[in-house]
Amino acid sequence: MAKGKDVRVRVILECASCVRNGINKELPGISRYITQKSRHNTPNRLELRKYCHYCRTHTIHGEIKK
């Protein structure tokens, strides 16, 4: 009864503003979150507003490749 492909997959969300503006001078790094998504409901790349510890604001975090 095992399925060929998993319906829910793990994805990594990365801060778009940290990547676009380069690394922050005060706190070097890029904010990343790990979450899950359904392949059937959201086949496109996922984008969520999450809190970035380096920018200290809520920013768009987009899905990246592993």
All heavy atoms as TSV, in Angstrom:
chain	resi	resn	atom	element	x	y	z
A	1	MET	N	N	0.804	-1.190	0.000
A	1	MET	CA	C	0.000	0.000	0.000
A	1	MET	C	C	0.853	1.262	0.000
A	1	MET	O	O	0.343	2.332	0.208
A	1	MET	CB	C	-0.902	-0.001	1.218
A	1	MET	CG	C	-1.777	-1.200	1.340
A	1	MET	SD	S	-3.426	-1.147	0.879
A	1	MET	CE	C	-4.279	0.213	1.125
A	2	ALA	N	N	2.154	1.113	-0.192
A	2	ALA	CA	C	3.014	2.282	-0.232
A	2	ALA	C	C	2.824	3.027	-1.549
A	2	ALA	O	O	2.665	2.421	-2.604
A	2	ALA	CB	C	4.472	1.876	-0.069
A	3	LYS	N	N	2.843	4.339	-1.465
A	3	LYS	CA	C	2.675	5.160	-2.658
A	3	LYS	C	C	4.024	5.402	-3.307
A	3	LYS	O	O	5.052	5.434	-2.638
A	3	LYS	CB	C	2.026	6.488	-2.296
A	3	LYS	CG	C	0.630	6.317	-1.752
A	3	LYS	CD	C	0.016	7.638	-1.413
A	3	LYS	CE	C	-1.366	7.441	-0.831
A	3	LYS	NZ	N	-1.980	8.677	-0.423
A	4	GLY	N	N	4.029	5.622	-4.604
A	4	GLY	CA	C	5.270	5.850	-5.337
A	4	GLY	C	C	5.935	7.151	-4.956
A	4	GLY	O	O	7.112	7.207	-4.675
A	5	LYS	N	N	5.139	8.226	-4.914
A	5	LYS	CA	C	5.678	9.529	-4.541
A	5	LYS	C	C	4.962	10.027	-3.298
A	5	LYS	O	O	3.755	9.843	-3.163
A	5	LYS	CB	C	5.482	10.540	-5.669
A	5	LYS	CG	C	6.355	10.286	-6.867
A	5	LYS	CD	C	6.254	11.430	-7.834
A	5	LYS	CE	C	7.216	11.253	-8.990
A	5	LYS	NZ	N	7.177	12.356	-9.916
A	6	ASP	N	N	5.696	10.642	-2.402
A	6	ASP	CA	C	5.078	11.197	-1.208
A	6	ASP	C	C	4.226	12.404	-1.579
A	6	ASP	O	O	4.622	13.226	-2.400
A	6	ASP	CB	C	6.146	11.622	-0.200
A	6	ASP	CG	C	6.920	10.433	0.331
A	6	ASP	OD1	O	6.350	9.332	0.374
A	6	ASP	OD2	O	8.092	10.611	0.685
A	7	VAL	N	N	3.065	12.505	-0.947
A	7	VAL	CA	C	2.182	13.629	-1.221
A	7	VAL	C	C	2.712	14.883	-0.545
A	7	VAL	O	O	2.737	15.953	-1.126
A	7	VAL	CB	C	0.744	13.309	-0.759
A	7	VAL	CG1	C	-0.159	14.507	-0.933
A	7	VAL	CG2	C	0.199	12.120	-1.522
A	8	ARG	N	N	3.163	14.750	0.702
A	8	ARG	CA	C	3.699	15.889	1.436
A	8	ARG	C	C	5.226	15.844	1.384
A	8	ARG	O	O	5.834	14.822	1.683
A	8	ARG	CB	C	3.216	15.884	2.876
A	8	ARG	CG	C	1.709	16.015	2.960
A	8	ARG	CD	C	1.231	16.446	4.299
A	8	ARG	NE	N	1.602	17.784	4.677
A	8	ARG	CZ	C	1.017	18.895	4.238
A	8	ARG	NH1	N	0.042	18.822	3.389
A	8	ARG	NH2	N	1.397	20.073	4.664
A	9	VAL	N	N	5.837	16.963	1.004
A	9	VAL	CA	C	7.294	17.041	0.897
A	9	VAL	C	C	7.812	18.162	1.784
A	9	VAL	O	O	7.116	19.145	2.047
A	9	VAL	CB	C	7.734	17.286	-0.565
A	9	VAL	CG1	C	7.423	16.088	-1.423
A	9	VAL	CG2	C	7.089	18.519	-1.122
A	10	ARG	N	N	9.032	18.010	2.257
A	10	ARG	CA	C	9.682	19.050	3.055
A	10	ARG	C	C	10.282	20.090	2.117
A	10	ARG	O	O	10.908	19.743	1.116
A	10	ARG	CB	C	10.800	18.452	3.910
A	10	ARG	CG	C	10.279	17.666	5.070
A	10	ARG	CD	C	11.377	17.058	5.883
A	10	ARG	NE	N	12.380	18.057	6.231
A	10	ARG	CZ	C	13.471	17.810	6.920
A	10	ARG	NH1	N	13.723	16.608	7.337
A	10	ARG	NH2	N	14.318	18.772	7.191
A	11	VAL	N	N	10.090	21.364	2.453
A	11	VAL	CA	C	10.647	22.451	1.662
A	11	VAL	C	C	11.381	23.416	2.586
A	11	VAL	O	O	11.085	23.502	3.774
A	11	VAL	CB	C	9.566	23.214	0.862
A	11	VAL	CG1	C	8.942	22.320	-0.179
A	11	VAL	CG2	C	8.512	23.771	1.769
A	12	ILE	N	N	12.352	24.136	2.024
A	12	ILE	CA	C	13.112	25.132	2.768
A	12	ILE	C	C	12.709	26.505	2.256
A	12	ILE	O	O	12.738	26.755	1.049
A	12	ILE	CB	C	14.626	24.915	2.596
A	12	ILE	CG1	C	15.002	23.520	3.099
A	12	ILE	CG2	C	15.404	25.989	3.324
A	12	ILE	CD1	C	16.420	23.131	2.801
A	13	LEU	N	N	12.333	27.387	3.178
A	13	LEU	CA	C	11.967	28.758	2.831
A	13	LEU	C	C	13.115	29.673	3.220
A	13	LEU	O	O	13.630	29.589	4.339
A	13	LEU	CB	C	10.692	29.175	3.571
A	13	LEU	CG	C	9.463	28.319	3.335
A	13	LEU	CD1	C	8.330	28.790	4.218
A	13	LEU	CD2	C	9.051	28.358	1.889
A	14	GLU	N	N	13.522	30.549	2.306
A	14	GLU	CA	C	14.654	31.449	2.536
A	14	GLU	C	C	14.207	32.894	2.349
A	14	GLU	O	O	13.421	33.193	1.449
A	14	GLU	CB	C	15.768	31.109	1.560
A	14	GLU	CG	C	17.039	31.873	1.781
A	14	GLU	CD	C	18.115	31.393	0.848
A	14	GLU	OE1	O	18.089	31.803	-0.332
A	14	GLU	OE2	O	18.974	30.617	1.281
A	15	CYS	N	N	14.718	33.794	3.186
A	15	CYS	CA	C	14.356	35.206	3.133
A	15	CYS	C	C	14.801	35.807	1.799
A	15	CYS	O	O	15.967	35.714	1.420
A	15	CYS	CB	C	14.992	35.955	4.292
A	15	CYS	SG	S	14.625	37.717	4.301
A	16	ALA	N	N	13.849	36.445	1.115
A	16	ALA	CA	C	14.144	37.025	-0.195
A	16	ALA	C	C	14.915	38.331	-0.066
A	16	ALA	O	O	15.768	38.647	-0.901
A	16	ALA	CB	C	12.857	37.258	-0.968
A	17	SER	N	N	14.666	39.124	0.969
A	17	SER	CA	C	15.345	40.413	1.091
A	17	SER	C	C	16.790	40.246	1.535
A	17	SER	O	O	17.650	41.020	1.122
A	17	SER	CB	C	14.591	41.331	2.044
A	17	SER	OG	O	14.623	40.816	3.349
A	18	CYS	N	N	17.111	39.264	2.354
A	18	CYS	CA	C	18.503	39.023	2.751
A	18	CYS	C	C	19.334	38.593	1.552
A	18	CYS	O	O	20.467	39.027	1.379
A	18	CYS	CB	C	18.581	37.937	3.818
A	18	CYS	SG	S	18.062	38.444	5.453
A	19	VAL	N	N	18.757	37.759	0.703
A	19	VAL	CA	C	19.469	37.279	-0.481
A	19	VAL	C	C	19.640	38.408	-1.483
A	19	VAL	O	O	20.705	38.581	-2.066
A	19	VAL	CB	C	18.693	36.100	-1.122
A	19	VAL	CG1	C	19.320	35.682	-2.425
A	19	VAL	CG2	C	18.637	34.939	-0.164
A	20	ARG	N	N	18.604	39.221	-1.663
A	20	ARG	CA	C	18.643	40.298	-2.652
A	20	ARG	C	C	19.607	41.398	-2.227
A	20	ARG	O	O	20.361	41.921	-3.041
A	20	ARG	CB	C	17.233	40.880	-2.834
A	20	ARG	CG	C	17.118	41.764	-4.045
A	20	ARG	CD	C	15.719	42.288	-4.293
A	20	ARG	NE	N	14.646	41.405	-3.899
A	20	ARG	CZ	C	13.751	41.689	-2.944
A	20	ARG	NH1	N	13.798	42.818	-2.295
A	20	ARG	NH2	N	12.796	40.832	-2.638
A	21	ASN	N	N	19.602	41.769	-0.948
A	21	ASN	CA	C	20.436	42.873	-0.464
A	21	ASN	C	C	21.834	42.427	-0.061
A	21	ASN	O	O	22.623	43.235	0.388
A	21	ASN	CB	C	19.766	43.555	0.726
A	21	ASN	CG	C	18.456	44.201	0.340
A	21	ASN	OD1	O	18.262	44.577	-0.804
A	21	ASN	ND2	N	17.556	44.309	1.292
A	22	GLY	N	N	22.136	41.165	-0.189
A	22	GLY	CA	C	23.423	40.673	0.279
A	22	GLY	C	C	23.328	40.389	1.770
A	22	GLY	O	O	22.283	40.509	2.390
A	23	ILE	N	N	24.421	40.024	2.342
A	23	ILE	CA	C	24.421	39.672	3.757
A	23	ILE	C	C	24.432	40.938	4.598
A	23	ILE	O	O	25.152	41.888	4.322
A	23	ILE	CB	C	25.633	38.777	4.078
A	23	ILE	CG1	C	25.511	37.461	3.300
A	23	ILE	CG2	C	25.726	38.497	5.546
A	23	ILE	CD1	C	26.704	36.567	3.413
A	24	ASN	N	N	23.610	40.948	5.647
A	24	ASN	CA	C	23.501	42.087	6.558
A	24	ASN	C	C	24.843	42.320	7.252
A	24	ASN	O	O	25.502	41.384	7.682
A	24	ASN	CB	C	22.397	41.790	7.590
A	24	ASN	CG	C	22.011	43.013	8.369
A	24	ASN	OD1	O	22.705	44.019	8.358
A	24	ASN	ND2	N	20.899	42.922	9.053
A	25	LYS	N	N	25.248	43.561	7.390
A	25	LYS	CA	C	26.555	43.886	7.964
A	25	LYS	C	C	26.608	43.597	9.470
A	25	LYS	O	O	27.601	43.122	9.980
A	25	LYS	CB	C	26.896	45.363	7.734
A	25	LYS	CG	C	26.871	45.790	6.289
A	25	LYS	CD	C	27.942	45.129	5.485
A	25	LYS	CE	C	27.910	45.647	4.053
A	25	LYS	NZ	N	28.634	44.833	3.148
A	26	GLU	N	N	25.501	43.873	10.196
A	26	GLU	CA	C	25.499	43.696	11.644
A	26	GLU	C	C	25.431	42.220	12.036
A	26	GLU	O	O	26.190	41.750	12.869
A	26	GLU	CB	C	24.325	44.452	12.257
A	26	GLU	CG	C	24.392	45.952	12.038
A	26	GLU	CD	C	23.115	46.641	12.457
A	26	GLU	OE1	O	22.214	45.966	12.976
A	26	GLU	OE2	O	23.029	47.857	12.254
A	27	LEU	N	N	24.502	41.492	11.442
A	27	LEU	CA	C	24.320	40.080	11.752
A	27	LEU	C	C	24.431	39.270	10.464
A	27	LEU	O	O	23.478	39.178	9.710
A	27	LEU	CB	C	22.941	39.846	12.382
A	27	LEU	CG	C	22.676	40.546	13.700
A	27	LEU	CD1	C	21.216	40.410	14.090
A	27	LEU	CD2	C	23.550	39.952	14.784
A	28	PRO	N	N	25.596	38.702	10.176
A	28	PRO	CA	C	25.744	37.965	8.927
A	28	PRO	C	C	24.938	36.672	8.944
A	28	PRO	O	O	24.958	35.924	9.920
A	28	PRO	CB	C	27.238	37.677	8.854
A	28	PRO	CG	C	27.703	37.724	10.253
A	28	PRO	CD	C	26.826	38.708	10.952
A	29	GLY	N	N	24.190	36.426	7.901
A	29	GLY	CA	C	23.414	35.194	7.786
A	29	GLY	C	C	22.156	35.402	6.973
A	29	GLY	O	O	21.807	36.523	6.620
A	30	ILE	N	N	21.479	34.306	6.677
A	30	ILE	CA	C	20.244	34.336	5.918
A	30	ILE	C	C	19.218	33.523	6.692
A	30	ILE	O	O	19.493	32.409	7.119
A	30	ILE	CB	C	20.440	33.745	4.504
A	30	ILE	CG1	C	21.421	34.610	3.727
A	30	ILE	CG2	C	19.130	33.649	3.762
A	30	ILE	CD1	C	21.834	34.021	2.408
A	31	SER	N	N	18.032	34.093	6.855
A	31	SER	CA	C	16.967	33.430	7.593
A	31	SER	C	C	16.368	32.311	6.761
A	31	SER	O	O	16.014	32.512	5.600
A	31	SER	CB	C	15.887	34.444	7.955
A	31	SER	OG	O	14.801	33.806	8.571
A	32	ARG	N	N	16.228	31.108	7.367
A	32	ARG	CA	C	15.627	29.964	6.688
A	32	ARG	C	C	14.663	29.253	7.617
A	32	ARG	O	O	14.899	29.170	8.820
A	32	ARG	CB	C	16.694	28.979	6.224
A	32	ARG	CG	C	17.519	29.514	5.097
A	32	ARG	CD	C	18.423	28.468	4.537
A	32	ARG	NE	N	19.116	28.997	3.363
A	32	ARG	CZ	C	20.257	28.540	2.932
A	32	ARG	NH1	N	20.850	27.545	3.543
A	32	ARG	NH2	N	20.817	29.072	1.872
A	33	TYR	N	N	13.581	28.752	7.043
A	33	TYR	CA	C	12.591	27.955	7.759
A	33	TYR	C	C	12.388	26.651	7.009
A	33	TYR	O	O	12.501	26.607	5.788
A	33	TYR	CB	C	11.241	28.677	7.839
A	33	TYR	CG	C	11.194	29.830	8.808
A	33	TYR	CD1	C	11.478	31.122	8.392
A	33	TYR	CD2	C	10.839	29.612	10.121
A	33	TYR	CE1	C	11.422	32.180	9.280
A	33	TYR	CE2	C	10.779	30.672	11.023
A	33	TYR	CZ	C	11.068	31.944	10.589
A	33	TYR	OH	O	11.009	32.989	11.480
A	34	ILE	N	N	12.052	25.581	7.733
A	34	ILE	CA	C	11.727	24.299	7.127
A	34	ILE	C	C	10.252	24.029	7.392
A	34	ILE	O	O	9.783	24.180	8.520
A	34	ILE	CB	C	12.590	23.172	7.707
A	34	ILE	CG1	C	14.051	23.417	7.398
A	34	ILE	CG2	C	12.147	21.825	7.153
A	34	ILE	CD1	C	14.986	22.421	8.041
A	35	THR	N	N	9.508	23.646	6.348
A	35	THR	CA	C	8.090	23.366	6.476
A	35	THR	C	C	7.712	22.258	5.503
A	35	THR	O	O	8.573	21.733	4.795
A	35	THR	CB	C	7.241	24.632	6.231
A	35	THR	OG1	O	5.892	24.355	6.550
A	35	THR	CG2	C	7.372	25.124	4.817
A	36	GLN	N	N	6.440	21.904	5.470
A	36	GLN	CA	C	5.944	20.898	4.549
A	36	GLN	C	C	4.864	21.495	3.660
A	36	GLN	O	O	4.190	22.439	4.051
A	36	GLN	CB	C	5.334	19.716	5.301
A	36	GLN	CG	C	6.324	18.908	6.074
A	36	GLN	CD	C	5.649	17.728	6.744
A	36	GLN	OE1	O	4.431	17.677	6.852
A	36	GLN	NE2	N	6.454	16.792	7.192
A	37	LYS	N	N	4.733	20.929	2.459
A	37	LYS	CA	C	3.656	21.355	1.568
A	37	LYS	C	C	3.119	20.135	0.840
A	37	LYS	O	O	3.794	19.119	0.711
A	37	LYS	CB	C	4.119	22.418	0.580
A	37	LYS	CG	C	4.962	21.902	-0.565
A	37	LYS	CD	C	5.161	22.962	-1.609
A	37	LYS	CE	C	5.829	22.363	-2.837
A	37	LYS	NZ	N	5.945	23.316	-3.917
A	38	SER	N	N	1.903	20.256	0.356
A	38	SER	CA	C	1.260	19.194	-0.403
A	38	SER	C	C	1.556	19.395	-1.885
A	38	SER	O	O	1.375	20.491	-2.413
A	38	SER	CB	C	-0.243	19.215	-0.158
A	38	SER	OG	O	-0.881	18.306	-1.018
A	39	ARG	N	N	2.003	18.354	-2.544
A	39	ARG	CA	C	2.300	18.459	-3.979
A	39	ARG	C	C	1.033	18.670	-4.801
A	39	ARG	O	O	1.058	19.351	-5.813
A	39	ARG	CB	C	2.977	17.184	-4.469
A	39	ARG	CG	C	4.401	17.087	-4.088
A	39	ARG	CD	C	5.037	15.928	-4.780
A	39	ARG	NE	N	6.409	15.806	-4.325
A	39	ARG	CZ	C	7.225	14.850	-4.684
A	39	ARG	NH1	N	6.803	13.917	-5.489
A	39	ARG	NH2	N	8.446	14.813	-4.237
A	40	HIS	N	N	-0.078	18.088	-4.353
A	40	HIS	CA	C	-1.321	18.193	-5.117
A	40	HIS	C	C	-1.944	19.580	-4.989
A	40	HIS	O	O	-2.424	20.133	-5.978
A	40	HIS	CB	C	-2.327	17.140	-4.648
A	40	HIS	CG	C	-1.856	15.741	-4.872
A	40	HIS	ND1	N	-1.571	15.226	-6.119
A	40	HIS	CD2	C	-1.592	14.737	-3.996
A	40	HIS	CE1	C	-1.167	13.980	-6.008
A	40	HIS	NE2	N	-1.166	13.650	-4.715
A	41	ASN	N	N	-1.955	20.160	-3.794
A	41	ASN	CA	C	-2.605	21.448	-3.581
A	41	ASN	C	C	-1.754	22.627	-4.028
A	41	ASN	O	O	-2.280	23.638	-4.495
A	41	ASN	CB	C	-2.969	21.631	-2.110
A	41	ASN	CG	C	-4.006	20.626	-1.668
A	41	ASN	OD1	O	-4.751	20.098	-2.486
A	41	ASN	ND2	N	-4.040	20.352	-0.383
A	42	THR	N	N	-0.429	22.555	-3.866
A	42	THR	CA	C	0.463	23.659	-4.231
A	42	THR	C	C	1.623	23.123	-5.077
A	42	THR	O	O	2.717	22.895	-4.575
A	42	THR	CB	C	1.029	24.355	-2.977
A	42	THR	OG1	O	1.638	23.362	-2.150
A	42	THR	CG2	C	-0.027	25.097	-2.221
A	43	PRO	N	N	1.401	22.927	-6.370
A	43	PRO	CA	C	2.482	22.422	-7.222
A	43	PRO	C	C	3.551	23.479	-7.510
A	43	PRO	O	O	4.691	23.148	-7.811
A	43	PRO	CB	C	1.771	21.996	-8.504
A	43	PRO	CG	C	0.542	22.828	-8.533
A	43	PRO	CD	C	0.147	23.069	-7.107
A	44	ASN	N	N	3.194	24.768	-7.399
A	44	ASN	CA	C	4.161	25.842	-7.650
A	44	ASN	C	C	5.004	26.088	-6.409
A	44	ASN	O	O	4.767	25.528	-5.341
A	44	ASN	CB	C	3.428	27.128	-8.039
A	44	ASN	CG	C	2.618	26.938	-9.300
A	44	ASN	OD1	O	2.979	26.143	-10.166
A	44	ASN	ND2	N	1.509	27.639	-9.388
A	45	ARG	N	N	5.979	26.978	-6.556
A	45	ARG	CA	C	6.839	27.314	-5.415
A	45	ARG	C	C	6.051	28.077	-4.359
A	45	ARG	O	O	5.232	28.926	-4.678
A	45	ARG	CB	C	8.027	28.151	-5.875
A	45	ARG	CG	C	8.997	27.333	-6.683
A	45	ARG	CD	C	10.283	28.100	-6.864
A	45	ARG	NE	N	11.211	27.288	-7.621
A	45	ARG	CZ	C	12.197	26.605	-7.060
A	45	ARG	NH1	N	12.375	26.637	-5.771
A	45	ARG	NH2	N	13.007	25.880	-7.798
A	46	LEU	N	N	6.344	27.782	-3.105
A	46	LEU	CA	C	5.636	28.360	-1.976
A	46	LEU	C	C	6.305	29.658	-1.545
A	46	LEU	O	O	7.544	29.752	-1.524
A	46	LEU	CB	C	5.656	27.346	-0.833
A	46	LEU	CG	C	4.810	27.609	0.392
A	46	LEU	CD1	C	3.342	27.617	-0.001
A	46	LEU	CD2	C	5.057	26.542	1.427
A	47	GLU	N	N	5.509	30.682	-1.208
A	47	GLU	CA	C	6.015	31.944	-0.665
A	47	GLU	C	C	5.149	32.332	0.517
A	47	GLU	O	O	3.933	32.412	0.399
A	47	GLU	CB	C	5.968	33.051	-1.713
A	47	GLU	CG	C	7.033	32.942	-2.770
A	47	GLU	CD	C	7.088	34.167	-3.660
A	47	GLU	OE1	O	6.146	34.989	-3.605
A	47	GLU	OE2	O	8.066	34.307	-4.396
A	48	LEU	N	N	5.783	32.556	1.676
A	48	LEU	CA	C	5.075	32.923	2.895
A	48	LEU	C	C	5.743	34.116	3.541
A	48	LEU	O	O	6.955	34.319	3.383
A	48	LEU	CB	C	5.072	31.753	3.894
A	48	LEU	CG	C	4.364	30.481	3.475
A	48	LEU	CD1	C	4.603	29.402	4.522
A	48	LEU	CD2	C	2.885	30.733	3.317
A	49	ARG	N	N	4.957	34.905	4.285
A	49	ARG	CA	C	5.530	35.996	5.071
A	49	ARG	C	C	5.921	35.445	6.425
A	49	ARG	O	O	5.079	34.981	7.181
A	49	ARG	CB	C	4.509	37.114	5.249
A	49	ARG	CG	C	4.326	37.920	3.976
A	49	ARG	CD	C	3.669	39.222	4.245
A	49	ARG	NE	N	4.544	40.014	5.101
A	49	ARG	CZ	C	4.174	41.092	5.765
A	49	ARG	NH1	N	2.940	41.511	5.683
A	49	ARG	NH2	N	5.020	41.760	6.504
A	50	LYS	N	N	7.218	35.469	6.719
A	50	LYS	CA	C	7.743	34.965	7.985
A	50	LYS	C	C	8.654	36.028	8.586
A	50	LYS	O	O	9.090	36.945	7.911
A	50	LYS	CB	C	8.567	33.685	7.754
A	50	LYS	CG	C	7.839	32.569	7.058
A	50	LYS	CD	C	6.803	31.942	7.916
A	50	LYS	CE	C	7.404	30.781	8.665
A	50	LYS	NZ	N	6.458	30.106	9.518
A	51	TYR	N	N	8.973	35.869	9.871
A	51	TYR	CA	C	9.840	36.819	10.553
A	51	TYR	C	C	11.298	36.478	10.261
A	51	TYR	O	O	11.739	35.341	10.423
A	51	TYR	CB	C	9.594	36.784	12.058
A	51	TYR	CG	C	10.440	37.784	12.807
A	51	TYR	CD1	C	10.108	39.124	12.807
A	51	TYR	CD2	C	11.569	37.387	13.503
A	51	TYR	CE1	C	10.875	40.043	13.479
A	51	TYR	CE2	C	12.342	38.299	14.180
A	51	TYR	CZ	C	11.993	39.627	14.168
A	51	TYR	OH	O	12.762	40.537	14.837
A	52	CYS	N	N	12.056	37.483	9.837
A	52	CYS	CA	C	13.486	37.322	9.574
A	52	CYS	C	C	14.249	37.901	10.759
A	52	CYS	O	O	14.101	39.080	11.082
A	52	CYS	CB	C	13.874	38.030	8.280
A	52	CYS	SG	S	15.642	37.934	7.943
A	53	HIS	N	N	15.065	37.079	11.403
A	53	HIS	CA	C	15.828	37.524	12.564
A	53	HIS	C	C	16.939	38.497	12.181
A	53	HIS	O	O	17.359	39.306	12.998
A	53	HIS	CB	C	16.426	36.320	13.285
A	53	HIS	CG	C	15.391	35.355	13.759
A	53	HIS	ND1	N	14.609	35.600	14.856
A	53	HIS	CD2	C	14.994	34.168	13.265
A	53	HIS	CE1	C	13.782	34.588	15.039
A	53	HIS	NE2	N	13.988	33.699	14.071
A	54	TYR	N	N	17.398	38.422	10.946
A	54	TYR	CA	C	18.487	39.278	10.509
A	54	TYR	C	C	17.990	40.641	10.034
A	54	TYR	O	O	18.623	41.664	10.282
A	54	TYR	CB	C	19.292	38.578	9.412
A	54	TYR	CG	C	19.840	37.261	9.894
A	54	TYR	CD1	C	19.278	36.055	9.496
A	54	TYR	CD2	C	20.906	37.216	10.788
A	54	TYR	CE1	C	19.760	34.849	9.964
A	54	TYR	CE2	C	21.399	36.016	11.261
A	54	TYR	CZ	C	20.825	34.838	10.845
A	54	TYR	OH	O	21.298	33.650	11.325
A	55	CYS	N	N	16.843	40.668	9.353
A	55	CYS	CA	C	16.247	41.938	8.918
A	55	CYS	C	C	15.422	42.576	10.039
A	55	CYS	O	O	15.115	43.761	9.984
A	55	CYS	CB	C	15.344	41.712	7.712
A	55	CYS	SG	S	16.183	41.063	6.270
A	56	ARG	N	N	15.028	41.758	11.007
A	56	ARG	CA	C	14.185	42.181	12.141
A	56	ARG	C	C	12.819	42.687	11.696
A	56	ARG	O	O	12.271	43.601	12.289
A	56	ARG	CB	C	14.903	43.222	12.989
A	56	ARG	CG	C	16.148	42.679	13.668
A	56	ARG	CD	C	16.724	43.690	14.632
A	56	ARG	NE	N	17.882	43.144	15.284
A	56	ARG	CZ	C	19.115	43.588	15.126
A	56	ARG	NH1	N	19.342	44.611	14.325
A	56	ARG	NH2	N	20.111	43.032	15.755
A	57	THR	N	N	12.271	42.129	10.630
A	57	THR	CA	C	10.935	42.452	10.148
A	57	THR	C	C	10.315	41.195	9.537
A	57	THR	O	O	10.995	40.187	9.337
A	57	THR	CB	C	10.950	43.552	9.062
A	57	THR	OG1	O	11.747	43.098	7.968
A	57	THR	CG2	C	11.507	44.850	9.586
A	58	HIS	N	N	9.024	41.269	9.233
A	58	HIS	CA	C	8.372	40.205	8.489
A	58	HIS	C	C	8.639	40.426	7.004
A	58	HIS	O	O	8.383	41.513	6.488
A	58	HIS	CB	C	6.864	40.207	8.753
A	58	HIS	CG	C	6.508	39.617	10.071
A	58	HIS	ND1	N	6.535	40.333	11.247
A	58	HIS	CD2	C	6.128	38.372	10.394
A	58	HIS	CE1	C	6.181	39.555	12.240
A	58	HIS	NE2	N	5.920	38.353	11.755
A	59	THR	N	N	9.181	39.420	6.344
A	59	THR	CA	C	9.521	39.519	4.929
A	59	THR	C	C	8.994	38.290	4.192
A	59	THR	O	O	8.560	37.317	4.807
A	59	THR	CB	C	11.044	39.605	4.722
A	59	THR	OG1	O	11.648	38.452	5.297
A	59	THR	CG2	C	11.620	40.852	5.363
A	60	ILE	N	N	9.065	38.340	2.871
A	60	ILE	CA	C	8.671	37.195	2.040
A	60	ILE	C	C	9.784	36.155	2.076
A	60	ILE	O	O	10.957	36.476	1.828
A	60	ILE	CB	C	8.432	37.641	0.584
A	60	ILE	CG1	C	7.318	38.683	0.517
A	60	ILE	CG2	C	8.121	36.451	-0.306
A	60	ILE	CD1	C	5.954	38.132	0.749
A	61	HIS	N	N	9.413	34.932	2.400
A	61	HIS	CA	C	10.342	33.812	2.361
A	61	HIS	C	C	9.874	32.893	1.239
A	61	HIS	O	O	8.742	32.426	1.239
A	61	HIS	CB	C	10.342	33.042	3.690
A	61	HIS	CG	C	11.101	33.733	4.771
A	61	HIS	ND1	N	10.739	34.950	5.291
A	61	HIS	CD2	C	12.225	33.366	5.428
A	61	HIS	CE1	C	11.593	35.300	6.226
A	61	HIS	NE2	N	12.509	34.347	6.323
A	62	GLY	N	N	10.761	32.612	0.281
A	62	GLY	CA	C	10.425	31.789	-0.866
A	62	GLY	C	C	11.077	30.428	-0.796
A	62	GLY	O	O	12.112	30.244	-0.151
A	63	GLU	N	N	10.473	29.477	-1.474
A	63	GLU	CA	C	10.983	28.103	-1.488
A	63	GLU	C	C	12.259	28.038	-2.323
A	63	GLU	O	O	12.352	28.643	-3.391
A	63	GLU	CB	C	9.908	27.199	-2.093
A	63	GLU	CG	C	10.279	25.763	-2.162
A	63	GLU	CD	C	9.204	24.917	-2.787
A	63	GLU	OE1	O	8.022	25.339	-2.773
A	63	GLU	OE2	O	9.536	23.833	-3.288
A	64	ILE	N	N	13.239	27.285	-1.826
A	64	ILE	CA	C	14.492	27.099	-2.556
A	64	ILE	C	C	14.708	25.611	-2.802
A	64	ILE	O	O	14.055	24.760	-2.201
A	64	ILE	CB	C	15.702	27.679	-1.806
A	64	ILE	CG1	C	15.890	27.003	-0.456
A	64	ILE	CG2	C	15.565	29.168	-1.653
A	64	ILE	CD1	C	17.183	27.341	0.219
A	65	LYS	N	N	15.627	25.285	-3.690
A	65	LYS	CA	C	15.978	23.886	-3.938
A	65	LYS	C	C	16.855	23.389	-2.810
A	65	LYS	O	O	17.590	24.145	-2.185
A	65	LYS	CB	C	16.721	23.747	-5.255
A	65	LYS	CG	C	15.862	24.005	-6.456
A	65	LYS	CD	C	16.648	23.744	-7.723
A	65	LYS	CE	C	15.796	23.996	-8.939
A	65	LYS	NZ	N	16.548	23.759	-10.174
A	66	LYS	N	N	16.824	22.091	-2.591
A	66	LYS	CA	C	17.644	21.487	-1.540
A	66	LYS	C	C	19.060	21.305	-1.994
A	66	LYS	O	O	19.378	21.144	-3.107
A	66	LYS	CB	C	17.078	20.144	-1.115
A	66	LYS	CG	C	15.770	20.292	-0.378
A	66	LYS	CD	C	15.309	18.955	0.098
A	66	LYS	CE	C	13.989	19.099	0.820
A	66	LYS	NZ	N	13.454	17.858	1.263
